[in-house]
Amino acid sequence: EAGVAQSPRYKIIEKRQSVAFWCNPISGHATLYWYQQILGQGPKLLIQFQNNGVVDDSQLPKDRFSAERLKGVDSTLKIQPAKLEDSAVYLCASSLGFSGRVIGNEQFFGPGTRLTVL
Amino acid sequence: AQTVTQSQPEMSVQEAETVTLSCTYDTSESDYYLFWYKQPPSRQMILVIRQEAYKQQNATENRFSVNFQKAAKSFSLKISDSQLGDAAMYFCASPRRVVSNFGNEKLTFGTGTRLTIIP
């Protein structure tokens, strides 16, 4: 079974430039997550999709970040314009779907994209 | 806000010895899973072990086991016979329902423990 795919693996840009990240989740996984992981910290959820609908984007800086999952499969995360503090690893994860009586669906992570903003 | 606390930013252990990483969490859920994830320097986060909160028996996966104390909301990870490949960041994670969308959930991660294996 193929895992979560992400590209690119590395990206270096100047501040105020734009950048986009791509994620392809595990086939059949309805839920897709984008996380930001700053060096030395745990992942912070930016946005969560259920199929092609947004479930939670409360931590997404909407003045500069946007994300979409148009057909309920692949997703892109965009930053425009980038700031120095956006330097981080951006992780994509996916899981099967809705919670039942017991919560705790395993999330499967991609390799991440390391973004450096100069 | 839900919190997950890992009080040991760094730990080290001699190869072949045993080490325990601690985690405490806060939740209002009654039935849930808890997770330990490992993130090696390659960055890919992988699941090490998960515990079902409503089960009394502690989960075990080969050399990895947990000590789960539900009343104390404590969820520690024990690694036995430590190997060089165990060197990584370890994150504890706890799920919670998305308030605005009840059928969905999200994970809260701790700040991680960096584990070093000494040959």
Chai-1 contact restraints between the chains, C-beta under 6 A:
chainA,res_idxA,chainB,res_idxB,connection_type,confidence,min_distance_angstrom,max_distance_angstrom,comment,restraint_id
A,Q41,B,T111,contact,1.0,0.0,6.0,A-B,restraint_1
A,G42,B,F91,contact,1.0,0.0,6.0,A-B,restraint_2
A,G42,B,F109,contact,1.0,0.0,6.0,A-B,restraint_3
A,G42,B,G110,contact,1.0,0.0,6.0,A-B,restraint_4
A,G42,B,T111,contact,1.0,0.0,6.0,A-B,restraint_5
A,G42,B,G112,contact,1.0,0.0,6.0,A-B,restraint_6
A,P43,B,F109,contact,1.0,0.0,6.0,A-B,restraint_7
A,L45,B,K106,contact,1.0,0.0,6.0,A-B,restraint_8
A,Q48,B,K106,contact,1.0,0.0,6.0,A-B,restraint_9
A,Q50,B,N104,contact,1.0,0.0,6.0,A-B,restraint_10
A,V55,B,V98,contact,1.0,0.0,6.0,A-B,restraint_11
A,V55,B,N101,contact,1.0,0.0,6.0,A-B,restraint_12
A,V55,B,N104,contact,1.0,0.0,6.0,A-B,restraint_13
A,D56,B,V98,contact,1.0,0.0,6.0,A-B,restraint_14
A,F98,B,G103,contact,1.0,0.0,6.0,A-B,restraint_15
A,S99,B,G103,contact,1.0,0.0,6.0,A-B,restraint_16
A,S99,B,E105,contact,1.0,0.0,6.0,A-B,restraint_17
A,R101,B,D31,contact,1.0,0.0,6.0,A-B,restraint_18
A,V102,B,D31,contact,1.0,0.0,6.0,A-B,restraint_19
A,I103,B,E29,contact,1.0,0.0,6.0,A-B,restraint_20
A,I103,B,Y32,contact,1.0,0.0,6.0,A-B,restraint_21
A,I103,B,P95,contact,1.0,0.0,6.0,A-B,restraint_22
A,I103,B,E105,contact,1.0,0.0,6.0,A-B,restraint_23
A,G104,B,Y32,contact,1.0,0.0,6.0,A-B,restraint_24
A,G104,B,Y33,contact,1.0,0.0,6.0,A-B,restraint_25
A,G104,B,P95,contact,1.0,0.0,6.0,A-B,restraint_26
A,E106,B,L47,contact,1.0,0.0,6.0,A-B,restraint_27
A,F109,B,M45,contact,1.0,0.0,6.0,A-B,restraint_28
A,P111,B,R43,contact,1.0,0.0,6.0,A-B,restraint_29
A,P111,B,Q44,contact,1.0,0.0,6.0,A-B,restraint_30
A,G112,B,R43,contact,1.0,0.0,6.0,A-B,restraint_31
